[in-house]
């Protein structure tokens, strides 16, 4: 099963879950979200790593993620990867799942 399919399955199951069951689904989906972002970062770095920093900054600006000259190439590549990842069905499903869980009082950040 792919990361995308698993996140979509978890997101589909989440509305029927509550309490600790929902936390477990959210935790698994979060791990898969992070894995997907790391995979996307590797892809973007391989694809765009040879570009000049000015071209990377221009690409980030075009993607709606304005950067400035103080950011190094790794930061810009990470931002570009994040923009690409957040437009995937898996990332959108995870974010919707996390927002819905938060509205129901469930999140992964422990209370103090």
C-alpha positions in Angstrom: 0.0 0.0 0.0 1.3 3.4 -0.8 1.8 6.3 1.6 -1.0 8.2 -0.2 -3.4 5.3 -0.1 -2.8 4.7 3.6 -3.3 8.4 4.5 -6.5 8.5 2.5 -7.7 5.3 4.3 -6.9 6.8 7.7 -8.6 10.0 6.8 -11.7 8.1 5.7 -11.8 6.2 9.0 -11.1 9.2 11.3 -14.7 10.7 11.4 -16.0 7.5 13.1 -13.2 7.4 15.7 -13.0 9.2 19.0 -10.5 9.8 21.8 -7.5 7.5 21.9 -8.5 5.7 18.8 -8.5 9.0 16.9 -5.1 9.9 18.4 -3.7 6.6 17.2 -5.0 7.3 13.6 -3.7 10.8 13.7 -0.3 9.7 14.9 0.1 7.1 12.1 -1.1 9.6 9.5 1.3 12.2 10.9 4.2 9.8 10.5 3.2 9.1 6.9 2.8 12.8 6.2 6.3 13.4 7.4 7.6 10.5 5.4 5.8 11.8 2.3 7.3 15.3 2.8 10.8 13.8 3.2 10.3 11.8 0.0 9.1 14.9 -1.8 12.1 16.9 -0.5 14.5 14.3 -2.0 12.7 14.4 -5.3 12.7 18.2 -5.4 16.4 18.4 -4.4 17.3 15.9 -7.1 15.3 17.8 -9.7 16.2 21.4 -8.8 19.5 21.0 -6.9 21.6 22.1 -9.8 19.8 25.4 -10.3 21.3 28.7 -9.3 20.0 30.2 -6.0 18.4 33.1 -8.0 16.4 30.5 -10.1 15.4 28.7 -6.9 14.2 32.0 -5.4 12.3 32.8 -8.5 10.6 29.3 -8.5 9.7 29.8 -4.9 8.2 33.2 -5.6 6.2 31.8 -8.5 4.9 29.0 -6.3 3.6 31.6 -3.9 6.3 31.1 -1.3 8.4 34.3 -1.5 11.9 33.9 -0.1 14.7 36.4 0.4 18.4 36.3 -0.4 19.3 35.4 3.2 17.8 31.9 2.8 20.2 29.3 1.6 19.5 26.8 -1.2 18.5 24.0 1.2 15.9 26.2 2.9 14.5 27.2 -0.5 14.4 23.6 -1.7 12.6 22.6 1.5 10.0 25.3 1.0 9.5 24.2 -2.7 9.1 20.6 -1.5 6.6 21.7 1.1 4.5 23.6 -1.5 4.5 20.6 -3.8 3.7 18.2 -1.0 0.8 20.2 0.4 -0.9 20.1 -3.0 -1.0 16.3 -3.0 -4.2 14.3 -2.1 -2.4 12.7 0.8 -1.2 15.9 2.4 -4.6 17.6 1.9 -6.4 14.6 3.4 -4.0 14.6 6.4 -4.4 18.3 7.0 -8.2 18.0 6.8 -8.1 15.1 9.2 -5.9 17.0 11.7 -8.1 20.1 11.5 -11.2 18.0 12.1 -9.6 16.2 15.0 -8.6 19.6 16.5 -12.1 20.8 16.3 -13.1 17.8 18.3 -10.4 18.5 20.9 -7.9 15.9 19.7 -4.3 16.8 18.7 -0.8 15.3 18.9 0.6 18.2 21.0 0.5 17.1 24.6 -1.2 19.4 27.0 0.9 20.9 29.8 
